[in-house]
Amino acid sequence: MKILVLGNMGYVGPAVIRELTARHPSAIVHGYDSAYFAHCLTNAHTLPEQRLTQQFFGDVRDLSEQALAGYDAVVQLAAVSNDPMGDRFAGVTEAINQDATISIAKAAARAGVRNFVFASSCSVYGVAEGGPRTEADPVAPMTAYARSKIGSEDALADIDGDMVITSLRFATACGMSDRLRLDLVLNDFVAGALSDGRITVLSDGSPWRPLIDVADMARAIDWAIQRSADNGGRILRVNTGCNERNHQVRDLAAAVAEALPGTEVSINTEAPVDSRSYQVDFSLFARLAPHHQPQMTLAKSISQLVEGLRGMNFADTQFRTSPLVRLRVLQGHIDSGRLSEDLRWHSR
């Protein structure tokens, strides 16, 4: 098997590379990344890309059909990857997350790629009342990030040919990584508890948020690169996570406080309605991928985050303005003149 992982040098990529190279030791696994966050290593004893057969550097907006020739599977992780970045770079979010994804998928189909895997998001459900959302329920994307995900899914569904296309609607990512992000709800809570003994919940705590650990995201991707058309159809959109990990935000804060006794929890009871609140039904994923189901519990995700952050001697009470928040990294590149406003590297 020959596998190409696009956007492998972000938060999720190291876990995906670890999983794929472990599961398929004889496979050729390549990475392709713009390297915005290459330097954002966290408690990693070796460079994650050391596991790869080869690492390529470039912008997914420029990836050619010729570069995709010979691959059995392409995994599209590359994205402007959360709501604050989507708000700051709305045009670029559409160009990278949606336009580039569609262009690459069409080129991959022409090049004979067998499986195309797109990292989508359950955020497409927006504010969804009335019980867990299934794949058949209407979507209500509230942000540029979510709109780029559903726009990509819709276009991918129209690609003709034999290529098996899987859009994994991931729950909210969490967990320790060789390139940790703290601009994610559970990771933020653990960082606040460790650095300041305090968790600040910006909402009133009631919004629902399903979670999936990056290790479990990697397991799902391993399933998707091997999926056949008779297991879910040639074109598949599937909620990816598990029903046991639908949580309200206040319960996430309480779980972190329980793991780190003495932590104070502050909830903003006057907060406006959150732009994302949804429970998700993951039954289809459970039926289609019984051997690739999530294994990480909430307690285990928290304990690994605590262990990883302590291993970094983490104590930064101002972490929300640090390089562990991806928007700050991109803005730092721009302020230094390394990146343009459309997130293109300036030549030196």
Disulfide bonds with the S-S distance in Angstrom:
none
